Amino acid sequence: MYHIIVCMKIVPDPEMPFSIFKVDRENRKPIPPAGSQPVVSPFDENALEAALRIKDRRECRVTVLSMGKAVPRAILQKTLAMGADDVIPIEGAELENLGGFSTAHALSCAIRRLAPYDLVFTGRQAADWDGGIVWAGIAEHLDLPSVTIARKAEIADGRVIVERCASDGIETVEADMPAIVTFSSEVGETRNVSIQALMKVKKRNIVKWAAEDLGFEKMETMELAELYEPDLGLIDCCLIPGDTAEEKGRNLARMLFQENILHQ
């Protein structure tokens, strides 16, 4: 049986309108609107869906790791209802405010504890800070080959075959396992969860891990120097006149020259 580990981060809902998202500048913290609920980072949800599609086709066990602040139980239950075999939240004050490479170190320790494994799936980047470096740190710590920006993965003859998105189309690459693969939105829609599936996992016992369970020494935390909302002021908008694209282009160029944005 193959074993796939999926790393999943919980973030403020990226679909929230920017206008209702506030910042506590003094304490350098974002302030989500009252009543808003955190969600799984969309690219990580793509990674989970990719793992579950492999499970749909062959005998496979999917374990989900989520590290950070207290993960809402509703999210953990939904993850199980989608088809994950296990979900392990890793919580503790020592795990807050970690930088990308420290996060990768902690997750690598957790992944080692779950060995043996065949694949590690992550999103290409998290939706809150868009760092996109945790997967690289995991690959380095665990000495894994990596494939990035994937839309599909399959297992064949002890190797992982990945379709990845390139600037000029789709590439198909292979890698020895164990390997780490990062996924993007090209995976497509994630599966719906039925009420019956949610009810089935409602009373499931979810075992939490603490930082001391991972066996790593205290790591450097990330200090946020400043967090603020930019003052955009008033923005003037205007429609470029013209009956055709060519005429609108000429009028736009003329306006840019008049404003000294373009120069001859």
ZAMARGU-4260 file (C-alpha; in steps of 0.2 Angstrom, whole numbers, plus 5000, padded with zeros to 4 digits):
<rodrens>
0) 5000/5000/5000 | 5007/5017/4995 | 5007/5031/5008 | 5005/5049/5003 | 5007/5063/5016
5) 4999/5080/5012 | 5004/5096/5021 | 4989/5108/5023 | 4990/5126/5030 | 4975/5135/5038
10) 4974/5153/5032 | 4961/5168/5033 | 4949/5166/5019 | 4957/5173/5003 | 4940/5176/4995
15) 4936/5190/5008 | 4934/5207/5000 | 4950/5217/5003 | 4939/5232/5009 | 4933/5222/5025
20) 4951/5216/5030 | 4959/5227/5043 | 4976/5228/5050 | 4982/5231/5068 | 4997/5241/5064
25) 5003/5243/5082 | 5003/5224/5085 | 5007/5220/5067 | 4993/5208/5065 | 4979/5206/5052
30) 4962/5207/5059 | 4949/5196/5050 | 4932/5202/5050 | 4920/5197/5064 | 4912/5180/5060
35) 4924/5175/5046 | 4931/5158/5047 | 4948/5151/5042 | 4950/5140/5027 | 4962/5127/5020
40) 4974/5136/5009 | 4967/5133/4991 | 4983/5126/4983 | 4985/5114/4998 | 4967/5109/4995
45) 4972/5105/4977 | 4986/5094/4984 | 4974/5085/4994 | 4962/5082/4980 | 4977/5076/4969
50) 4981/5063/4983 | 4963/5057/4984 | 4962/5055/4965 | 4977/5043/4967 | 4968/5034/4981
55) 4952/5032/4970 | 4962/5022/4958 | 4974/5011/4968 | 4977/5005/4986 | 4983/5020/4995
60) 4984/5028/5012 | 4982/5047/5014 | 4988/5056/5029 | 4986/5075/5031 | 4997/5086/5042
65) 4992/5104/5048 | 5004/5114/5059 | 5001/5130/5068 | 4987/5138/5078 | 4972/5128/5084
70) 4964/5120/5068 | 4945/5121/5068 | 4938/5104/5071 | 4926/5107/5057 | 4941/5108/5044
75) 4948/5092/5051 | 4932/5083/5050 | 4929/5089/5032 | 4947/5083/5027 | 4942/5066/5034
80) 4925/5066/5025 | 4934/5070/5009 | 4943/5054/5010 | 4959/5056/5020 | 4963/5042/5031
85) 4971/5052/5045 | 4973/5070/5049 | 4985/5076/5062 | 4985/5094/5069 | 5002/5099/5076
90) 4999/5113/5088 | 5010/5123/5101 | 5016/5141/5105 | 5033/5135/5098 | 5026/5133/5081
95) 5019/5150/5079 | 5028/5164/5069 | 5040/5152/5061 | 5048/5157/5045 | 5047/5147/5030
100) 5063/5136/5032 | 5059/5134/5051 | 5041/5128/5046 | 5049/5116/5033 | 5061/5109/5047
105) 5046/5106/5059 | 5036/5098/5045 | 5051/5087/5040 | 5052/5080/5058 | 5033/5076/5057
110) 5035/5067/5041 | 5050/5057/5047 | 5039/5051/5061 | 5026/5045/5049 | 5038/5035/5039
115) 5038/5025/5028 | 5030/5036/5015 | 5030/5037/4996 | 5025/5054/4992 | 5023/5071/5000
120) 5011/5083/4992 | 5010/5102/4996 | 5002/5117/4988 | 5014/5128/4977 | 5012/5142/4990
125) 5001/5147/5004 | 4987/5160/5001 | 4992/5171/5016 | 5010/5176/5013 | 5013/5168/4996
130) 5031/5162/5002 | 5032/5147/4991 | 5048/5140/5000 | 5042/5127/5013 | 5041/5113/5000
135) 5059/5117/4995 | 5065/5116/5013 | 5056/5099/5016 | 5064/5092/5000 | 5081/5098/5007
140) 5079/5091/5024 | 5072/5074/5018 | 5084/5073/5003 | 5069/5071/4991 | 5067/5074/4972
145) 5054/5087/4969 | 5042/5092/4955 | 5033/5108/4956 | 5017/5117/4949 | 5009/5100/4945
150) 4991/5097/4939 | 4991/5078/4940 | 5001/5064/4948 | 5000/5045/4946 | 5010/5031/4952
155) 5017/5018/4940 | 5031/5005/4942 | 5037/5012/4959 | 5039/5030/4951 | 5028/5045/4952
160) 5023/5052/4935 | 5018/5070/4935 | 5010/5082/4923 | 5017/5100/4927 | 5012/5117/4921
165) 5025/5126/4911 | 5025/5143/4902 | 5023/5135/4885 | 5011/5120/4889 | 5011/5104/4900
170) 5027/5094/4904 | 5026/5076/4909 | 5041/5071/4921 | 5045/5056/4931 | 5054/5054/4948
175) 5059/5041/4960 | 5049/5039/4976 | 5049/5045/4989 | 5047/5062/4981 | 5038/5079/4985
180) 5026/5086/4973 | 5018/5104/4974 | 5001/5107/4966 | 4993/5122/4958 | 4975/5126/4954
185) 4976/5117/4937 | 4971/5102/4947 | 4953/5108/4945 | 4939/5107/4957 | 4940/5098/4973
190) 4927/5085/4978 | 4911/5089/4987 | 4908/5082/5004 | 4891/5074/5008 | 4882/5076/5024
195) 4883/5057/5026 | 4902/5057/5025 | 4902/5071/5038 | 4891/5062/5050 | 4902/5047/5048
200) 4918/5056/5054 | 4909/5067/5067 | 4914/5057/5082 | 4931/5051/5075 | 4945/5053/5088
205) 4958/5065/5081 | 4975/5064/5089 | 4985/5080/5091 | 5004/5082/5091 | 5013/5095/5101
210) 5030/5103/5096 | 5039/5092/5108 | 5033/5076/5099 | 5042/5081/5084 | 5060/5080/5092
215) 5067/5096/5086 | 5076/5110/5095 | 5069/5128/5096 | 5071/5137/5080 | 5071/5155/5075
220) 5055/5163/5073 | 5050/5177/5061 | 5049/5194/5067 | 5037/5205/5057 | 5045/5222/5056
225) 5030/5232/5050 | 5012/5228/5044 | 5001/5242/5037 | 4987/5246/5025 | 4995/5256/5010
230) 4987/5273/5008 | 4981/5273/4990 | 4973/5290/4991 | 4961/5294/4977 | 4963/5285/4961
235) 4956/5293/4945 | 4949/5281/4932 | 4945/5286/4914 | 4938/5277/4899 | 4949/5277/4883
240) 4938/5283/4869 | 4938/5275/4852 | 4928/5264/4841 | 4941/5251/4837 | 4955/5243/4847
245) 4968/5252/4836 | 4960/5269/4839 | 4959/5266/4858 | 4977/5261/4857 | 4982/5278/4848
250) 4972/5288/4861 | 4980/5279/4876 | 4997/5282/4869 | 4993/5301/4866 | 4987/5302/4884
255) 5003/5294/4891 | 5014/5306/4881 | 5003/5321/4887 | 5006/5315/4905 | 5025/5313/4902
260) 5023/5294/4906 | 5030/5290/4889 | 5043/5300/4880 | 5049/5300/4862
</rodrens>
